[in-house]
Amino acid sequence: MNTTTYDTPQSPQASRVGALVAAADAGGPAAGLLDEDAKREIRRACLAAVCVPGYQVPFGSREMPVARGWGSGGLQVTLGVIGTDDTVKVIDQGDDAGVNATNLRRMIAQTTGCGESADTREATVVQTRHRVPEEALDDRHVLVYQVPVPEPLRGVQKSVAECARMHAEGDYSAMWVSLYEDIVRNGMITASTGYPVLVGGRYVMATSPIPRWDVPRLHQAEHLNLFGAGREKRIYAVPPHTEVRPLTFDDVPFEVEHEPGGRCKFCGSDDVYLVNAGTEGAFACSDTEWCARVQAGDADTAAHRERAPLALLPDPTARAGRRGAPALRAAAADDAPEPVRRPAAGGPEWALRVDGIGKVHGAGGAAAVPGTGPEHGTAISPSTGAVVAAWDVSFDVAPGEALGLIGESGSGKSTVLRCVIGDEPATAGRVHLASVDGGASEVLALPPAVRRRLRIDSMAVVYQDPAAGLDLRVSAGGNIAERLTAAGWRGYHAIRRRAGELLDRVEVPLSRMDDPVHTFSGGMRQRVQIAKALATEPPVLLLDEPTTGLDASVAAGVLDLLRSLLAERDVAAVVVSHDFSVIEALTDRTLVMQTGRVVERGLTDQLFHDPHHPYTQRLVAAARR
Ligand SMILES: Nc1ncnc2c1ncn2[C@@H]1O[C@H](COP(=O)(O)OP(=O)(O)OP(=O)(O)O)[C@@H](O)[C@H]1O
């Protein structure tokens, strides 16, 4: 028997949390389904979860003697936090008197010595695998959820490590894109169980296992919510009085599930979460305790109606307006969340400055460089065997200017671009952006999270392969929405207007805006990638072989588009290509690269008409053929 008892804390609002603190390290005779060490670990994990609401705390989940689907995570949390003074109630789906619920409740009571009840008002610890009770919970209650799928990002990101990074950096744009795509397809967000919420303004949390109907009851709740996921070994919490906001766009209200005209066939309630009840069109309360009490006249139905999320019932007419191509008009001033960063007046004349960038693949770092380069005819270090992909490359680009990097395959031009954007770490050199601290900060020395952020509002890249810059499963508009939501855009219609304008500008028909990009031709994909890159008007645009791989006529069209886009925008562009005709069409100045080094530089026009270096002469001759 568990003989643990908790002091009754003085602060009613902190009572359940206070009990956790008091019992965190409390010992007692080992008994029941969990030994005291396991219980202590669970309490500590619960406390950590309370301290960082919405954050998934790992714990050493144990095997439990219950069948799969009974929720070993929830059971472990219940066993970890329950004391002999407590009374447990178990809700299986919405049923608290069924075989599963009764058996589980008895097992908990018998192995811990706590009381048991099917009445929410008597219970202090309620374990649920579907519903928040219709009865009001208060600061005496702990609601323990059996969680089947704890990771809210699982639908958009398979890698556990990447999910952790996204949570750490608050990078939830992939989640916003999935909500955007849902609205485009269905006019509403259809996610039912597991609806994502932002907890305490910081972490996105899945609300699995509860339906949307119950989600509003997490916001500023009186009671402590503890979520246990046994298989994924995670515990997380929503402590009392925590802000819990369902994720949705500013102009798309969060909605709960609703059966128009639906009413419980037993108690007549129409302000409860209803489930189908056998025959066609018949419904019943999913909370059997509440239903029975309403029938018995033992329920405060007026107070319940006030709590019910009736203001969040769906509005079908609003849904229709969210589908179909947006009306094109100039973006409104308040569409963008914040002004795009531009170099401050009086700052440097360049938007991007690169000083002595170098990249060595393999051993030796800078020591590997001697013996490589054009004069030695090799990029491979004679001393270490490392590949010196690029070395001592410097340039700057002004707003409204385009700089070309040209060279044969393997000359190192893409390496320079990848080091600047952050796709690979540089071995040497410095990068400055006028939009970051007026150019004072060395960008390569900034923390990785800050550098990733720069890729949203300060720099964009267009890759040769559209699959590198786009999610081909997502619609053209959704791909643009990813960049906009990452930059903080939260207006659904503003996002659609902006995406529509951009797609129109790059000549992708608006009728294709909501089609997945994998259904597009290569040239159209590249146009979508360009539209996405320009979405947040980054002051620096990097183009890596933007037309290579396209048919000649399609490439010519994309080149024309890029030429007019660069001419009309105040963007500083770096264009990498092995083809002098591309460089000639797009750029003002050019660096010629051979075996990792710059061998010639000058105005593109001059280089094209009067190349000095024999290597440049070869490249120009090839372009003229
Ligand atoms: N991860 C790597 N490990 C070893 N060598 C590499 C690696 N990545 C690139 N290199 C080498 O660095 C050199 C420069 O490559 P880079 O891709 O920058 O050339 P490029 O001029 O852009 O060529 P391309 O137009 O074919 O992409 C090449 O010799 C390449 O083989």
PDBQT file of the ligand as one rigid body, heavy atoms in Angstrom, charges set to zero:
ROOT
HETATM    1  N1  LIG A 701      31.485  17.549 -48.999  1.00  0.00    +0.000 N 
HETATM    2  C1  LIG A 701      32.566  17.621 -49.826  1.00  0.00    +0.000 A 
HETATM    3  N2  LIG A 701      33.648  16.858 -49.568  1.00  0.00    +0.000 NA
HETATM    4  C2  LIG A 701      34.739  16.941 -50.376  1.00  0.00    +0.000 A 
HETATM    5  N3  LIG A 701      34.832  17.743 -51.428  1.00  0.00    +0.000 NA
HETATM    6  C3  LIG A 701      33.780  18.527 -51.724  1.00  0.00    +0.000 A 
HETATM    7  C4  LIG A 701      32.584  18.517 -50.946  1.00  0.00    +0.000 A 
HETATM    8  N4  LIG A 701      31.717  19.401 -51.470  1.00  0.00    +0.000 NA
HETATM    9  C5  LIG A 701      32.343  19.943 -52.542  1.00  0.00    +0.000 A 
HETATM   10  N5  LIG A 701      33.579  19.424 -52.703  1.00  0.00    +0.000 N 
HETATM   11  C6  LIG A 701      34.547  19.769 -53.722  1.00  0.00    +0.000 C 
HETATM   12  O1  LIG A 701      34.781  21.158 -53.641  1.00  0.00    +0.000 OA
HETATM   13  C7  LIG A 701      35.005  21.674 -54.939  1.00  0.00    +0.000 C 
HETATM   14  C8  LIG A 701      34.072  22.832 -55.204  1.00  0.00    +0.000 C 
HETATM   15  O2  LIG A 701      32.739  22.358 -55.256  1.00  0.00    +0.000 OA
HETATM   16  P1  LIG A 701      31.505  23.313 -55.606  1.00  0.00    +0.000 P 
HETATM   17  O3  LIG A 701      30.265  22.533 -55.522  1.00  0.00    +0.000 OA
HETATM   18  O4  LIG A 701      31.617  24.561 -54.820  1.00  0.00    +0.000 OA
HETATM   19  O5  LIG A 701      31.834  23.675 -57.116  1.00  0.00    +0.000 OA
HETATM   20  P2  LIG A 701      30.960  24.457 -58.147  1.00  0.00    +0.000 P 
HETATM   21  O6  LIG A 701      31.864  25.400 -58.804  1.00  0.00    +0.000 OA
HETATM   22  O7  LIG A 701      29.764  25.033 -57.521  1.00  0.00    +0.000 OA
HETATM   23  O8  LIG A 701      30.557  23.281 -59.111  1.00  0.00    +0.000 OA
HETATM   24  P3  LIG A 701      29.118  22.873 -59.659  1.00  0.00    +0.000 P 
HETATM   25  O9  LIG A 701      28.745  23.930 -60.619  1.00  0.00    +0.000 OA
HETATM   26  O10 LIG A 701      29.357  21.552 -60.322  1.00  0.00    +0.000 OA
HETATM   27  O11 LIG A 701      28.228  22.776 -58.471  1.00  0.00    +0.000 OA
HETATM   28  C9  LIG A 701      34.834  20.517 -55.902  1.00  0.00    +0.000 C 
HETATM   29  O12 LIG A 701      36.116  19.982 -56.187  1.00  0.00    +0.000 OA
HETATM   30  C10 LIG A 701      34.013  19.538 -55.135  1.00  0.00    +0.000 C 
HETATM   31  O13 LIG A 701      34.274  18.214 -55.567  1.00  0.00    +0.000 OA
ENDROOT
TORSDOF 0
